[in-house]
Amino acid sequence: MIQHSQLSPKSLRSKIHSQDIRFGGNKKLKIYGLLSCGSGKRMKIENRIFFKDEEEALQNNYRPCGHCMKEAYKQWKQKMSSQIASRCSQ
């Protein structure tokens, strides 16, 4: 996980080009998504972080963006709903 404020514009472009960064996230909302997502582009730089892959984002307890990653978000939401339902039935 890399904070945007720790990168220069040149370093950021280099990491994206080399695919060291493939996803962006909002550290306050704990959401990650594609670098091309309009929602992600509007967030404040101090809230923006970057991930190498989805696995890294999920390991850090971030959820997929509902705008740019609709299918992954639906799967995440179903998983969370089933976990809540199983806790309530115990």
Protein Blocks (a to p, Z undefined) as FASTA:
>chain_A
ZZfklpcfklmmmmmmnopafbdcdfklopacdfklmklmmpcfklpccdfblmlmmmno
pacdfklmmmlmmmmmmmmmmmmmmmmmZZ
